[in-house]
Amino acid sequence: MKPISGIKSKSLVHGFAAILLGITSLAPVASAKYDEIVHTTGGVPYVSGGIGTDSIDRLSSLAGDFNLKLVFALKSGAYVSDVKVVIASAAGKTLVDATSEGPWLLTRLPAGNYQIVATFAGNSVTRQIAVGASKLKTVDFRWATE
């Protein structure tokens, strides 16, 4: 009898360990889906997202590290994602060339003048802006609904 109960105990311990291992290995996958990743292109950091309150809260907490916030929406007010964004310096050098993963894109640019081209559903909107060294500047891009 003792060997059988010993086997059951080992099986239970191994089964419990396997369940625990399975649960802990899923935790990073579940939380990673809500963590925005800061990317860098040409030395310029940017992050995008803003789908859902968790993502908005996370981006809001990161906003102090950036000096430019782009917001993408339809004229009706509905937010959009998958917006192609190209930011070029006054000299024409492309600093950011990315696709926004949500309605917000935050970046940190050197103080200066820039051209931003945001393209959604084949329609481009261009803005000429000036960015300061530290204060967060927000620029809205709106597209007509069709």
Z-matrix of the N, CA and C atoms (Angstrom, degrees):
N
C 1 1.447
C 2 1.529 1 111.45
N 3 1.328 2 118.06 1 -40.66
C 4 1.452 3 119.56 2 -177.82
C 5 1.521 4 112.61 3 -59.29
N 6 1.351 5 119.52 4 -42.59
C 7 1.448 6 117.87 5 178.53
C 8 1.528 7 112.69 6 -61.59
N 9 1.310 8 117.64 7 -36.71
C 10 1.462 9 119.94 8 -179.22
C 11 1.521 10 109.68 9 -66.13
N 12 1.343 11 117.70 10 -46.70
C 13 1.458 12 119.07 11 179.40
C 14 1.528 13 110.30 12 -65.85
N 15 1.350 14 117.40 13 -33.15
C 16 1.461 15 120.91 14 176.02
C 17 1.517 16 111.03 15 -63.63
N 18 1.326 17 116.10 16 -39.91
C 19 1.463 18 120.48 17 178.32
C 20 1.520 19 109.68 18 -66.48
N 21 1.326 20 117.03 19 -42.39
C 22 1.460 21 120.33 20 178.49
C 23 1.521 22 110.35 21 -61.70
N 24 1.319 23 116.52 22 -42.93
C 25 1.462 24 119.97 23 -179.93
C 26 1.520 25 110.51 24 -62.50
N 27 1.347 26 115.82 25 -45.64
C 28 1.462 27 118.88 26 178.66
C 29 1.518 28 110.23 27 -63.04
N 30 1.324 29 116.90 28 -41.56
C 31 1.458 30 120.21 29 179.74
C 32 1.516 31 110.90 30 -62.85
N 33 1.341 32 115.83 31 -42.60
C 34 1.461 33 119.44 32 178.21
C 35 1.519 34 111.30 33 -63.71
N 36 1.324 35 116.63 34 -43.76
C 37 1.460 36 120.65 35 179.70
C 38 1.525 37 110.07 36 -63.39
N 39 1.333 38 116.55 37 -46.29
C 40 1.463 39 120.03 38 179.12
C 41 1.534 40 111.08 39 -65.03
N 42 1.329 41 116.00 40 -40.19
C 43 1.466 42 119.57 41 178.70
C 44 1.517 43 111.34 42 -64.23
N 45 1.346 44 116.00 43 -43.56
C 46 1.457 45 121.10 44 178.30
C 47 1.530 46 110.32 45 -63.09
N 48 1.320 47 116.75 46 -42.99
C 49 1.471 48 121.30 47 178.58
C 50 1.525 49 110.37 48 -62.19
N 51 1.326 50 116.64 49 -40.91
C 52 1.464 51 120.31 50 179.87
C 53 1.529 52 110.70 51 -65.28
N 54 1.334 53 116.40 52 -40.91
C 55 1.461 54 120.25 53 178.43
C 56 1.526 55 109.81 54 -64.00
N 57 1.340 56 115.97 55 -46.55
C 58 1.468 57 120.06 56 178.90
C 59 1.522 58 111.55 57 -59.77
N 60 1.307 59 116.27 58 -44.50
C 61 1.463 60 120.86 59 179.07
C 62 1.524 61 110.44 60 -61.91
N 63 1.327 62 116.45 61 -41.74
C 64 1.462 63 120.51 62 178.94
C 65 1.516 64 111.97 63 -63.90
N 66 1.328 65 116.98 64 -42.54
C 67 1.465 66 120.92 65 179.65
C 68 1.523 67 110.45 66 -65.71
N 69 1.333 68 117.75 67 -45.85
C 70 1.466 69 119.53 68 -177.42
C 71 1.519 70 111.63 69 -69.30
N 72 1.317 71 117.93 70 -28.14
C 73 1.464 72 118.27 71 178.54
C 74 1.519 73 111.21 72 -75.17
N 75 1.334 74 118.47 73 -21.92
C 76 1.460 75 121.08 74 177.08
C 77 1.518 76 112.42 75 -82.87
N 78 1.314 77 118.34 76 -26.00
C 79 1.464 78 121.67 77 -176.84
C 80 1.522 79 113.06 78 -55.86
N 81 1.340 80 120.80 79 -47.97
C 82 1.459 81 118.90 80 179.74
C 83 1.523 82 112.71 81 -63.67
N 84 1.320 83 117.59 82 -32.57
C 85 1.458 84 120.31 83 179.98
C 86 1.522 85 109.37 84 -66.91
N 87 1.321 86 117.40 85 -44.38
C 88 1.453 87 121.00 86 -178.65
C 89 1.518 88 111.15 87 -65.06
N 90 1.337 89 118.70 88 -44.62
C 91 1.460 90 120.17 89 -177.74
C 92 1.515 91 111.68 90 -76.68
N 93 1.317 92 119.34 91 -28.70
C 94 1.468 93 121.89 92 -179.13
C 95 1.515 94 110.74 93 -63.17
N 96 1.321 95 117.55 94 -28.39
C 97 1.452 96 121.12 95 -178.76
C 98 1.526 97 111.38 96 -64.55
N 99 1.343 98 117.34 97 -23.91
C 100 1.459 99 121.31 98 -178.81
C 101 1.514 100 113.14 99 -101.85
N 102 1.292 101 119.25 100 -7.03
C 103 1.460 102 122.38 101 -178.95
C 104 1.511 103 110.19 102 -90.35
N 105 1.322 104 115.93 103 118.68
C 106 1.451 105 119.56 104 176.29
C 107 1.525 106 108.48 105 -74.43
N 108 1.303 107 115.75 106 144.70
C 109 1.458 108 121.33 107 -178.38
C 110 1.515 109 108.60 108 -107.54
N 111 1.328 110 115.69 109 128.63
C 112 1.456 111 119.73 110 176.67
C 113 1.523 112 107.66 111 -80.39
N 114 1.330 113 115.38 112 121.68
C 115 1.460 114 122.54 113 178.42
C 116 1.521 115 108.44 114 -100.36
N 117 1.302 116 116.75 115 160.79
C 118 1.456 117 121.19 116 174.33
C 119 1.515 118 108.43 117 -133.08
N 120 1.322 119 115.30 118 131.13
C 121 1.451 120 120.72 119 176.31
C 122 1.523 121 107.42 120 -132.53
N 123 1.312 122 117.38 121 124.09
C 124 1.457 123 121.55 122 -178.66
C 125 1.513 124 113.02 123 57.70
N 126 1.331 125 117.58 124 30.69
C 127 1.457 126 121.75 125 -179.60
C 128 1.521 127 113.66 126 82.32
N 129 1.326 128 118.33 127 3.01
C 130 1.462 129 122.23 128 -179.34
C 131 1.532 130 109.07 129 -105.67
N 132 1.346 131 117.52 130 119.09
C 133 1.465 132 119.65 131 179.54
C 134 1.533 133 110.93 132 -80.65
N 135 1.334 134 115.84 133 145.78
C 136 1.458 135 120.69 134 173.74
C 137 1.522 136 108.94 135 -152.66
N 138 1.321 137 115.14 136 156.79
C 139 1.455 138 122.03 137 177.13
C 140 1.522 139 106.63 138 -145.21
N 141 1.322 140 116.57 139 145.88
C 142 1.463 141 119.32 140 178.59
C 143 1.515 142 109.66 141 -136.38
N 144 1.310 143 114.80 142 162.68
C 145 1.461 144 121.32 143 -179.92
C 146 1.508 145 108.77 144 156.27
N 147 1.316 146 116.03 145 -144.67
C 148 1.456 147 121.00 146 178.87
C 149 1.512 148 114.02 147 104.63
N 150 1.333 149 116.59 148 16.15
C 151 1.466 150 119.41 149 175.88
C 152 1.525 151 106.75 150 -94.58
N 153 1.318 152 116.60 151 110.92
C 154 1.460 153 122.11 152 -178.81
C 155 1.519 154 111.64 153 94.49
N 156 1.325 155 115.24 154 156.39
C 157 1.470 156 120.34 155 -175.84
C 158 1.521 157 112.63 156 -66.16
N 159 1.327 158 118.66 157 -34.71
C 160 1.467 159 120.32 158 178.52
C 161 1.525 160 110.37 159 -61.95
N 162 1.315 161 116.44 160 -43.85
C 163 1.454 162 121.21 161 -179.51
C 164 1.530 163 110.97 162 -67.77
N 165 1.320 164 117.20 163 -41.71
C 166 1.461 165 121.16 164 178.23
C 167 1.524 166 110.11 165 -62.88
N 168 1.331 167 117.14 166 -43.91
C 169 1.469 168 120.68 167 178.30
C 170 1.526 169 110.94 168 -61.02
N 171 1.326 170 116.40 169 -42.62
C 172 1.474 171 120.81 170 -179.23
C 173 1.533 172 109.89 171 -64.52
N 174 1.329 173 117.88 172 -46.52
C 175 1.457 174 120.85 173 179.35
C 176 1.524 175 110.92 174 -64.81
N 177 1.319 176 117.35 175 -38.77
C 178 1.474 177 120.47 176 177.78
C 179 1.513 178 110.63 177 -61.37
N 180 1.335 179 116.57 178 -37.90
C 181 1.469 180 119.86 179 178.97
C 182 1.529 181 111.60 180 -70.27
N 183 1.324 182 117.62 181 -25.25
C 184 1.469 183 121.65 182 179.02
C 185 1.530 184 112.94 183 -87.97
N 186 1.329 185 117.83 184 -14.84
C 187 1.472 186 122.14 185 -171.54
C 188 1.526 187 113.09 186 -55.15
N 189 1.323 188 118.55 187 -31.72
C 190 1.466 189 121.24 188 -179.93
C 191 1.520 190 113.56 189 -64.68
N 192 1.327 191 117.48 190 -16.98
C 193 1.466 192 121.70 191 179.97
C 194 1.530 193 112.44 192 -89.44
N 195 1.330 194 117.19 193 -1.34
C 196 1.457 195 121.70 194 -175.11
C 197 1.524 196 110.19 195 -126.78
N 198 1.341 197 117.03 196 161.60
C 199 1.459 198 119.72 197 178.25
C 200 1.530 199 113.23 198 -119.83
N 201 1.343 200 117.80 199 3.97
C 202 1.456 201 120.62 200 177.27
C 203 1.525 202 109.43 201 -142.48
N 204 1.337 203 114.74 202 129.49
C 205 1.464 204 121.54 203 177.40
C 206 1.523 205 107.46 204 -123.11
N 207 1.321 206 116.78 205 123.25
C 208 1.453 207 122.38 206 176.08
C 209 1.520 208 108.13 207 -104.91
N 210 1.336 209 116.03 208 135.41
C 211 1.459 210 121.84 209 -179.93
C 212 1.522 211 108.04 210 -121.96
N 213 1.346 212 116.39 211 129.93
C 214 1.460 213 122.50 212 -175.32
C 215 1.523 214 110.60 213 -115.93
N 216 1.347 215 115.89 214 126.13
C 217 1.463 216 120.03 215 -179.15
C 218 1.521 217 110.46 216 -156.31
N 219 1.317 218 114.62 217 164.68
C 220 1.452 219 120.87 218 171.15
C 221 1.530 220 107.81 219 -81.12
N 222 1.318 221 117.81 220 161.78
C 223 1.466 222 120.52 221 177.74
C 224 1.522 223 111.40 222 -61.38
N 225 1.330 224 117.22 223 -23.00
C 226 1.467 225 121.87 224 176.81
C 227 1.522 226 111.67 225 -70.86
N 228 1.332 227 117.05 226 -15.34
C 229 1.457 228 121.43 227 -178.94
C 230 1.522 229 113.49 228 105.42
N 231 1.325 230 117.66 229 -13.37
C 232 1.470 231 120.70 230 179.71
C 233 1.525 232 109.64 231 -70.20
N 234 1.323 233 115.39 232 128.20
C 235 1.469 234 120.49 233 179.19
C 236 1.519 235 111.02 234 -69.37
N 237 1.348 236 115.80 235 151.90
C 238 1.462 237 121.31 236 176.88
C 239 1.522 238 109.65 237 -129.73
N 240 1.318 239 115.73 238 158.89
C 241 1.467 240 122.20 239 176.28
C 242 1.519 241 108.24 240 -128.77
N 243 1.323 242 115.82 241 -174.06
C 244 1.468 243 121.93 242 -177.83
C 245 1.529 244 111.09 243 58.05
N 246 1.328 245 115.30 244 43.21
C 247 1.454 246 121.80 245 178.09
C 248 1.525 247 107.81 246 -95.83
N 249 1.313 248 116.68 247 126.02
C 250 1.464 249 122.76 248 176.68
C 251 1.528 250 107.32 249 -77.55
N 252 1.331 251 116.71 250 125.57
C 253 1.463 252 122.09 251 -176.31
C 254 1.524 253 109.49 252 -123.19
N 255 1.328 254 115.37 253 126.94
C 256 1.463 255 121.05 254 174.21
C 257 1.527 256 106.69 255 -126.23
N 258 1.327 257 115.62 256 121.64
C 259 1.461 258 121.52 257 177.53
C 260 1.521 259 107.66 258 -114.76
N 261 1.337 260 115.11 259 124.47
C 262 1.464 261 121.13 260 -179.06
C 263 1.521 262 109.98 261 -122.48
N 264 1.313 263 115.60 262 146.56
C 265 1.462 264 121.24 263 177.05
C 266 1.528 265 109.55 264 -71.39
N 267 1.347 266 116.43 265 170.92
C 268 1.465 267 121.19 266 177.98
C 269 1.520 268 110.65 267 -60.46
N 270 1.330 269 116.99 268 -27.31
C 271 1.469 270 121.58 269 179.02
C 272 1.531 271 112.15 270 -81.82
N 273 1.337 272 116.65 271 -3.18
C 274 1.463 273 120.04 272 177.77
C 275 1.517 274 115.05 273 93.26
N 276 1.328 275 118.21 274 3.70
C 277 1.471 276 121.13 275 179.36
C 278 1.529 277 109.72 276 -79.60
N 279 1.334 278 116.80 277 126.01
C 280 1.460 279 121.30 278 177.96
C 281 1.524 280 109.52 279 -73.87
N 282 1.340 281 115.16 280 123.56
C 283 1.468 282 120.76 281 179.74
C 284 1.522 283 111.97 282 -103.55
N 285 1.318 284 116.43 283 -35.50
C 286 1.472 285 121.63 284 178.48
C 287 1.518 286 107.90 285 -131.78
N 288 1.317 287 115.30 286 130.68
C 289 1.464 288 123.00 287 174.71
C 290 1.519 289 105.17 288 -139.48
N 291 1.345 290 115.96 289 98.41
C 292 1.461 291 119.86 290 -171.17
C 293 1.524 292 110.09 291 -148.55
N 294 1.318 293 115.45 292 168.08
C 295 1.456 294 122.35 293 172.60
C 296 1.513 295 107.47 294 -115.53
N 297 1.321 296 115.99 295 123.87
C 298 1.460 297 121.17 296 -177.42
C 299 1.524 298 110.59 297 -70.04
N 300 1.324 299 115.59 298 133.89
C 301 1.459 300 121.55 299 179.91
C 302 1.523 301 111.93 300 -86.39
N 303 1.311 302 116.63 301 1.41
C 304 1.462 303 122.00 302 179.47
C 305 1.511 304 109.11 303 -166.00
N 306 1.331 305 116.60 304 -169.95
C 307 1.462 306 119.65 305 -176.58
C 308 1.532 307 114.75 306 -78.82
N 309 1.320 308 118.11 307 -3.84
C 310 1.470 309 121.53 308 178.22
C 311 1.516 310 109.82 309 -121.09
N 312 1.326 311 115.21 310 140.91
C 313 1.457 312 121.78 311 170.76
C 314 1.523 313 106.57 312 -135.23
N 315 1.322 314 116.66 313 123.50
C 316 1.461 315 122.86 314 177.80
C 317 1.518 316 108.69 315 -109.41
N 318 1.329 317 116.72 316 139.14
C 319 1.456 318 120.50 317 176.86
C 320 1.523 319 109.93 318 -146.35
N 321 1.322 320 116.08 319 162.37
C 322 1.460 321 122.01 320 175.43
C 323 1.517 322 107.23 321 -120.61
N 324 1.336 323 114.64 322 112.73
C 325 1.454 324 121.62 323 179.63
C 326 1.526 325 109.43 324 -111.55
N 327 1.318 326 117.23 325 153.23
C 328 1.464 327 118.91 326 171.12
C 329 1.534 328 108.42 327 -63.30
N 330 1.332 329 117.41 328 148.88
C 331 1.464 330 120.28 329 178.04
C 332 1.521 331 108.77 330 -54.67
N 333 1.332 332 116.32 331 135.65
C 334 1.462 333 120.09 332 179.95
C 335 1.511 334 112.56 333 159.11
N 336 1.321 335 115.09 334 -169.85
C 337 1.465 336 122.94 335 -179.04
C 338 1.523 337 110.06 336 -104.09
N 339 1.343 338 115.22 337 140.69
C 340 1.454 339 120.70 338 -175.30
C 341 1.515 340 111.44 339 -141.11
N 342 1.322 341 114.92 340 156.91
C 343 1.455 342 122.16 341 169.70
C 344 1.523 343 106.92 342 -112.39
N 345 1.328 344 115.69 343 129.68
C 346 1.462 345 121.04 344 178.02
C 347 1.519 346 107.71 345 -116.83
N 348 1.323 347 116.15 346 128.52
C 349 1.463 348 121.82 347 173.81
C 350 1.528 349 106.20 348 -116.70
N 351 1.336 350 115.10 349 118.04
C 352 1.462 351 121.25 350 178.47
C 353 1.528 352 107.35 351 -114.10
N 354 1.332 353 115.69 352 127.39
C 355 1.464 354 120.28 353 -176.50
C 356 1.522 355 109.83 354 -121.38
N 357 1.338 356 114.68 355 124.24
C 358 1.460 357 121.63 356 177.58
C 359 1.521 358 108.30 357 -130.26
N 360 1.320 359 116.78 358 129.22
C 361 1.474 360 123.35 359 178.51
C 362 1.529 361 111.39 360 51.55
N 363 1.334 362 115.85 361 39.10
C 364 1.451 363 120.86 362 176.47
C 365 1.518 364 115.49 363 82.21
N 366 1.326 365 117.46 364 -1.75
C 367 1.465 366 121.88 365 -179.56
C 368 1.530 367 110.02 366 -108.69
N 369 1.343 368 115.31 367 124.77
C 370 1.468 369 120.43 368 -177.43
C 371 1.519 370 111.41 369 -101.75
N 372 1.324 371 114.98 370 142.52
C 373 1.460 372 122.68 371 173.34
C 374 1.524 373 105.76 372 -123.80
N 375 1.340 374 116.54 373 131.38
C 376 1.461 375 121.51 374 -178.49
C 377 1.522 376 109.65 375 -114.27
N 378 1.320 377 115.82 376 136.80
C 379 1.465 378 122.30 377 176.86
C 380 1.524 379 108.93 378 -130.32
N 381 1.320 380 115.61 379 139.10
C 382 1.464 381 122.49 380 170.61
C 383 1.525 382 105.42 381 -102.10
N 384 1.333 383 117.37 382 124.92
C 385 1.466 384 119.49 383 -177.19
C 386 1.522 385 110.87 384 -134.57
N 387 1.322 386 114.61 385 161.81
C 388 1.465 387 122.24 386 170.75
C 389 1.522 388 106.32 387 -117.63
N 390 1.324 389 115.93 388 135.14
C 391 1.465 390 121.64 389 -178.45
C 392 1.520 391 108.28 390 -118.78
N 393 1.340 392 115.95 391 134.11
C 394 1.457 393 121.25 392 175.20
C 395 1.511 394 110.37 393 -86.69
N 396 1.315 395 115.99 394 174.94
C 397 1.466 396 120.86 395 -175.84
C 398 1.523 397 113.76 396 -70.34
N 399 1.351 398 118.01 397 -34.10
C 400 1.454 399 116.56 398 -172.83
C 401 1.520 400 115.35 399 -132.08
N 402 1.306 401 119.97 400 -38.59
C 403 1.458 402 121.73 401 -175.66
C 404 1.531 403 110.65 402 -66.08
N 405 1.335 404 115.79 403 135.48
C 406 1.463 405 121.18 404 -179.89
C 407 1.525 406 110.38 405 -72.20
N 408 1.321 407 116.06 406 121.59
C 409 1.464 408 122.72 407 176.92
C 410 1.522 409 107.29 408 -103.48
N 411 1.337 410 116.68 409 131.76
C 412 1.461 411 121.58 410 178.91
C 413 1.525 412 109.13 411 -109.05
N 414 1.326 413 115.95 412 130.85
C 415 1.465 414 122.32 413 178.83
C 416 1.522 415 107.76 414 -125.61
N 417 1.339 416 115.26 415 124.18
C 418 1.471 417 121.02 416 178.97
C 419 1.513 418 110.93 417 -94.46
N 420 1.314 419 115.36 418 140.00
C 421 1.464 420 122.73 419 172.94
C 422 1.516 421 106.25 420 -120.46
N 423 1.337 422 116.81 421 128.22
C 424 1.469 423 121.70 422 -178.10
C 425 1.520 424 109.80 423 -128.03
N 426 1.313 425 115.07 424 140.41
C 427 1.452 426 121.61 425 177.95
C 428 1.528 427 109.12 426 -121.97
N 429 1.341 428 115.47 427 144.95
C 430 1.462 429 120.80 428 176.84
C 431 1.527 430 109.24 429 -70.05
N 432 1.312 431 116.40 430 146.73
C 433 1.467 432 119.73 431 175.09
C 434 1.518 433 107.82 432 -81.83
N 435 1.291 434 115.91 433 143.06
C 436 1.471 435 119.39 434 -178.80
C 437 1.499 436 109.47 435 -125.93
